[in-house]
Amino acid sequence: MPTGPARLCQWCAAQTLKPAAPYYCTVCGQALDSATSRCGNVLCHATDRAFAFNRAIAMKTGALDNAITRHKYQGKLGWAIIFARVLLGYLDTHPDVGGANLIIPVPAVNPSDDHAVRVIRSAIEQDERGYPFRIDPPVIVKTAETTKMVATTSAAERRKAARELYDVLVMPDPTIARGKFIVVFDDVFTGGNTLNAVARRLREAGAITVAGLTLARAPWR
């Protein structure tokens, strides 16, 4: 079990994590060529985008990429403790997400065995500042499996998968979201279609602002 404050864990991890590019889209975090370049992610300019922005702690490369794979697909559950401490350290130093009214994991069909839920649960156990994490009862529920974004190969397929996800999302008590600034945590952000589907449901329930927070920003496909 790691010891010391969460910010120390974040500092240590930062020695090997690849930070965001010098110039990046303030919505999705995609690397840009210059401060005046336009982001190529269509969703960032869409009038129906429901989330305000996503913040990624680092790029999905090297050690972080390997650790996420081991945690998510190889059953190395101890990484949830480390990821939770990195998450807490990031919240401590980034009030744009640390000031949320609710911090929830991206919804999963089986939350008891979900990677994002494991990280949030560990963060709750280690939290010394009282961040507004919530996993039980869930704020938003995924009622059926849908096409995974990682299995899509085109923008059209990703939009279709996002519609499928939106259709199976349910708010057990919509009043919980009303008037709130909600941060949705996940391990990886690529294009934002999953976050946008979740944000649509939350905004329809009355959330004022929905943002994403992820461990990693995947290189643009």
Contacts in CASP RR format, 6 or more apart in sequence:
PFRMAT RR
TARGET T0000
AUTHOR 0000-0000-0000
METHOD contacts of the structure
MODEL  1
MPTGPARLCQWCAAQTLKPAAPYYCTVCGQALDSATSRCGNVLCHATDRA
FAFNRAIAMKTGALDNAITRHKYQGKLGWAIIFARVLLGYLDTHPDVGGA
NLIIPVPAVNPSDDHAVRVIRSAIEQDERGYPFRIDPPVIVKTAETTKMV
ATTSAAERRKAARELYDVLVMPDPTIARGKFIVVFDDVFTGGNTLNAVAR
RLREAGAITVAGLTLARAPWR
1 81 0 8 1.000
2 9 0 8 1.000
2 81 0 8 1.000
2 82 0 8 1.000
2 85 0 8 1.000
5 89 0 8 1.000
5 128 0 8 1.000
6 85 0 8 1.000
6 86 0 8 1.000
6 88 0 8 1.000
6 89 0 8 1.000
6 92 0 8 1.000
6 126 0 8 1.000
6 128 0 8 1.000
7 89 0 8 1.000
7 92 0 8 1.000
7 93 0 8 1.000
9 82 0 8 1.000
9 85 0 8 1.000
9 86 0 8 1.000
9 88 0 8 1.000
9 89 0 8 1.000
10 85 0 8 1.000
10 86 0 8 1.000
10 88 0 8 1.000
10 89 0 8 1.000
10 90 0 8 1.000
10 92 0 8 1.000
10 93 0 8 1.000
13 58 0 8 1.000
13 64 0 8 1.000
13 82 0 8 1.000
13 86 0 8 1.000
14 58 0 8 1.000
16 62 0 8 1.000
16 63 0 8 1.000
16 64 0 8 1.000
17 57 0 8 1.000
17 58 0 8 1.000
17 59 0 8 1.000
17 63 0 8 1.000
17 64 0 8 1.000
18 58 0 8 1.000
18 59 0 8 1.000
18 61 0 8 1.000
18 62 0 8 1.000
18 64 0 8 1.000
19 58 0 8 1.000
19 59 0 8 1.000
20 29 0 8 1.000
20 31 0 8 1.000
20 56 0 8 1.000
20 58 0 8 1.000
20 59 0 8 1.000
20 217 0 8 1.000
21 31 0 8 1.000
21 32 0 8 1.000
21 59 0 8 1.000
23 31 0 8 1.000
23 32 0 8 1.000
23 33 0 8 1.000
23 34 0 8 1.000
23 35 0 8 1.000
23 37 0 8 1.000
24 30 0 8 1.000
24 31 0 8 1.000
24 32 0 8 1.000
25 32 0 8 1.000
25 39 0 8 1.000
25 40 0 8 1.000
25 41 0 8 1.000
25 44 0 8 1.000
26 53 0 8 1.000
27 39 0 8 1.000
27 41 0 8 1.000
27 43 0 8 1.000
27 44 0 8 1.000
27 49 0 8 1.000
27 52 0 8 1.000
27 53 0 8 1.000
27 54 0 8 1.000
28 39 0 8 1.000
28 41 0 8 1.000
28 43 0 8 1.000
28 44 0 8 1.000
28 53 0 8 1.000
28 54 0 8 1.000
28 189 0 8 1.000
28 191 0 8 1.000
28 192 0 8 1.000
29 39 0 8 1.000
29 54 0 8 1.000
29 56 0 8 1.000
29 189 0 8 1.000
29 217 0 8 1.000
30 39 0 8 1.000
30 40 0 8 1.000
30 41 0 8 1.000
30 44 0 8 1.000
30 217 0 8 1.000
30 220 0 8 1.000
31 220 0 8 1.000
32 38 0 8 1.000
32 39 0 8 1.000
39 45 0 8 1.000
40 220 0 8 1.000
41 191 0 8 1.000
41 192 0 8 1.000
41 220 0 8 1.000
42 155 0 8 1.000
43 49 0 8 1.000
43 191 0 8 1.000
43 192 0 8 1.000
43 193 0 8 1.000
43 196 0 8 1.000
49 196 0 8 1.000
50 196 0 8 1.000
50 199 0 8 1.000
50 200 0 8 1.000
50 202 0 8 1.000
50 203 0 8 1.000
50 210 0 8 1.000
51 184 0 8 1.000
51 192 0 8 1.000
51 195 0 8 1.000
51 196 0 8 1.000
51 199 0 8 1.000
51 210 0 8 1.000
51 211 0 8 1.000
51 212 0 8 1.000
52 209 0 8 1.000
52 210 0 8 1.000
52 211 0 8 1.000
53 211 0 8 1.000
53 212 0 8 1.000
54 189 0 8 1.000
54 192 0 8 1.000
54 195 0 8 1.000
54 211 0 8 1.000
54 212 0 8 1.000
54 213 0 8 1.000
54 214 0 8 1.000
54 217 0 8 1.000
55 90 0 8 1.000
55 94 0 8 1.000
55 96 0 8 1.000
55 97 0 8 1.000
55 211 0 8 1.000
55 212 0 8 1.000
55 213 0 8 1.000
55 214 0 8 1.000
56 189 0 8 1.000
56 213 0 8 1.000
56 214 0 8 1.000
56 215 0 8 1.000
56 216 0 8 1.000
56 217 0 8 1.000
57 86 0 8 1.000
57 87 0 8 1.000
57 90 0 8 1.000
57 213 0 8 1.000
57 214 0 8 1.000
57 215 0 8 1.000
57 216 0 8 1.000
58 64 0 8 1.000
58 215 0 8 1.000
58 216 0 8 1.000
58 217 0 8 1.000
59 216 0 8 1.000
59 217 0 8 1.000
59 219 0 8 1.000
60 68 0 8 1.000
60 188 0 8 1.000
60 216 0 8 1.000
60 217 0 8 1.000
60 218 0 8 1.000
60 219 0 8 1.000
61 219 0 8 1.000
64 215 0 8 1.000
64 216 0 8 1.000
65 216 0 8 1.000
67 79 0 8 1.000
67 82 0 8 1.000
67 83 0 8 1.000
68 79 0 8 1.000
68 187 0 8 1.000
68 188 0 8 1.000
68 215 0 8 1.000
68 216 0 8 1.000
70 76 0 8 1.000
70 79 0 8 1.000
71 77 0 8 1.000
71 78 0 8 1.000
71 79 0 8 1.000
71 80 0 8 1.000
71 83 0 8 1.000
71 115 0 8 1.000
71 118 0 8 1.000
71 187 0 8 1.000
72 115 0 8 1.000
72 187 0 8 1.000
77 118 0 8 1.000
80 115 0 8 1.000
80 118 0 8 1.000
80 119 0 8 1.000
80 121 0 8 1.000
80 122 0 8 1.000
81 122 0 8 1.000
81 126 0 8 1.000
83 119 0 8 1.000
83 122 0 8 1.000
83 187 0 8 1.000
83 215 0 8 1.000
84 119 0 8 1.000
84 120 0 8 1.000
84 122 0 8 1.000
84 123 0 8 1.000
84 125 0 8 1.000
84 126 0 8 1.000
85 123 0 8 1.000
85 126 0 8 1.000
86 215 0 8 1.000
87 119 0 8 1.000
87 123 0 8 1.000
87 185 0 8 1.000
87 213 0 8 1.000
87 215 0 8 1.000
88 123 0 8 1.000
88 126 0 8 1.000
88 127 0 8 1.000
88 129 0 8 1.000
88 131 0 8 1.000
90 97 0 8 1.000
90 213 0 8 1.000
91 97 0 8 1.000
91 98 0 8 1.000
91 103 0 8 1.000
91 129 0 8 1.000
91 131 0 8 1.000
92 98 0 8 1.000
92 129 0 8 1.000
96 211 0 8 1.000
97 183 0 8 1.000
97 211 0 8 1.000
97 212 0 8 1.000
97 213 0 8 1.000
98 131 0 8 1.000
98 183 0 8 1.000
99 181 0 8 1.000
100 132 0 8 1.000
100 180 0 8 1.000
100 181 0 8 1.000
100 182 0 8 1.000
100 183 0 8 1.000
100 211 0 8 1.000
101 132 0 8 1.000
101 179 0 8 1.000
101 180 0 8 1.000
101 181 0 8 1.000
101 182 0 8 1.000
102 132 0 8 1.000
102 134 0 8 1.000
102 139 0 8 1.000
102 176 0 8 1.000
102 177 0 8 1.000
102 180 0 8 1.000
102 181 0 8 1.000
102 182 0 8 1.000
102 183 0 8 1.000
103 120 0 8 1.000
103 131 0 8 1.000
103 132 0 8 1.000
103 133 0 8 1.000
103 134 0 8 1.000
103 182 0 8 1.000
103 183 0 8 1.000
103 185 0 8 1.000
103 213 0 8 1.000
104 120 0 8 1.000
104 133 0 8 1.000
104 134 0 8 1.000
104 135 0 8 1.000
104 138 0 8 1.000
104 139 0 8 1.000
104 140 0 8 1.000
104 182 0 8 1.000
104 183 0 8 1.000
104 184 0 8 1.000
104 185 0 8 1.000
105 111 0 8 1.000
105 114 0 8 1.000
105 116 0 8 1.000
105 117 0 8 1.000
105 119 0 8 1.000
105 120 0 8 1.000
105 135 0 8 1.000
105 184 0 8 1.000
105 185 0 8 1.000
105 186 0 8 1.000
106 116 0 8 1.000
106 184 0 8 1.000
106 185 0 8 1.000
106 186 0 8 1.000
106 194 0 8 1.000
106 195 0 8 1.000
106 198 0 8 1.000
107 138 0 8 1.000
107 140 0 8 1.000
107 141 0 8 1.000
107 142 0 8 1.000
107 169 0 8 1.000
107 198 0 8 1.000
108 114 0 8 1.000
108 116 0 8 1.000
108 117 0 8 1.000
108 142 0 8 1.000
109 142 0 8 1.000
109 143 0 8 1.000
109 144 0 8 1.000
109 145 0 8 1.000
111 117 0 8 1.000
111 135 0 8 1.000
111 138 0 8 1.000
115 187 0 8 1.000
116 185 0 8 1.000
116 186 0 8 1.000
116 187 0 8 1.000
117 135 0 8 1.000
119 185 0 8 1.000
119 187 0 8 1.000
119 215 0 8 1.000
120 133 0 8 1.000
120 135 0 8 1.000
120 185 0 8 1.000
121 135 0 8 1.000
123 131 0 8 1.000
123 133 0 8 1.000
124 133 0 8 1.000
124 135 0 8 1.000
127 133 0 8 1.000
137 172 0 8 1.000
137 173 0 8 1.000
138 172 0 8 1.000
139 171 0 8 1.000
139 172 0 8 1.000
139 173 0 8 1.000
139 176 0 8 1.000
139 177 0 8 1.000
139 182 0 8 1.000
139 202 0 8 1.000
140 169 0 8 1.000
140 170 0 8 1.000
140 171 0 8 1.000
140 177 0 8 1.000
140 198 0 8 1.000
140 201 0 8 1.000
140 202 0 8 1.000
141 169 0 8 1.000
141 170 0 8 1.000
141 171 0 8 1.000
141 172 0 8 1.000
142 165 0 8 1.000
142 168 0 8 1.000
142 169 0 8 1.000
143 168 0 8 1.000
143 169 0 8 1.000
143 170 0 8 1.000
144 168 0 8 1.000
146 161 0 8 1.000
146 164 0 8 1.000
146 165 0 8 1.000
146 168 0 8 1.000
147 157 0 8 1.000
147 160 0 8 1.000
147 161 0 8 1.000
147 164 0 8 1.000
148 161 0 8 1.000
149 158 0 8 1.000
149 161 0 8 1.000
149 190 0 8 1.000
149 193 0 8 1.000
149 194 0 8 1.000
152 158 0 8 1.000
152 160 0 8 1.000
152 161 0 8 1.000
158 191 0 8 1.000
158 193 0 8 1.000
159 193 0 8 1.000
161 193 0 8 1.000
162 193 0 8 1.000
162 194 0 8 1.000
162 196 0 8 1.000
162 197 0 8 1.000
163 197 0 8 1.000
165 194 0 8 1.000
165 197 0 8 1.000
165 198 0 8 1.000
166 197 0 8 1.000
166 200 0 8 1.000
166 201 0 8 1.000
169 197 0 8 1.000
169 198 0 8 1.000
169 201 0 8 1.000
170 201 0 8 1.000
171 177 0 8 1.000
171 201 0 8 1.000
171 202 0 8 1.000
171 205 0 8 1.000
174 205 0 8 1.000
174 206 0 8 1.000
175 205 0 8 1.000
176 205 0 8 1.000
177 202 0 8 1.000
177 205 0 8 1.000
177 206 0 8 1.000
177 207 0 8 1.000
178 205 0 8 1.000
178 206 0 8 1.000
178 207 0 8 1.000
179 206 0 8 1.000
179 207 0 8 1.000
179 208 0 8 1.000
180 206 0 8 1.000
180 207 0 8 1.000
180 208 0 8 1.000
181 207 0 8 1.000
181 208 0 8 1.000
181 209 0 8 1.000
181 210 0 8 1.000
181 211 0 8 1.000
182 202 0 8 1.000
182 207 0 8 1.000
182 209 0 8 1.000
182 210 0 8 1.000
182 211 0 8 1.000
183 210 0 8 1.000
183 211 0 8 1.000
183 212 0 8 1.000
183 213 0 8 1.000
184 195 0 8 1.000
184 198 0 8 1.000
184 199 0 8 1.000
184 202 0 8 1.000
184 210 0 8 1.000
184 211 0 8 1.000
184 212 0 8 1.000
184 213 0 8 1.000
185 212 0 8 1.000
185 213 0 8 1.000
185 214 0 8 1.000
186 194 0 8 1.000
186 195 0 8 1.000
186 212 0 8 1.000
186 213 0 8 1.000
186 214 0 8 1.000
186 215 0 8 1.000
187 214 0 8 1.000
187 215 0 8 1.000
187 216 0 8 1.000
188 214 0 8 1.000
188 215 0 8 1.000
188 216 0 8 1.000
188 217 0 8 1.000
188 218 0 8 1.000
189 195 0 8 1.000
189 212 0 8 1.000
189 214 0 8 1.000
189 216 0 8 1.000
189 217 0 8 1.000
189 218 0 8 1.000
190 218 0 8 1.000
190 220 0 8 1.000
190 221 0 8 1.000
191 218 0 8 1.000
191 220 0 8 1.000
195 210 0 8 1.000
195 212 0 8 1.000
198 210 0 8 1.000
199 207 0 8 1.000
199 210 0 8 1.000
202 210 0 8 1.000
203 210 0 8 1.000
END
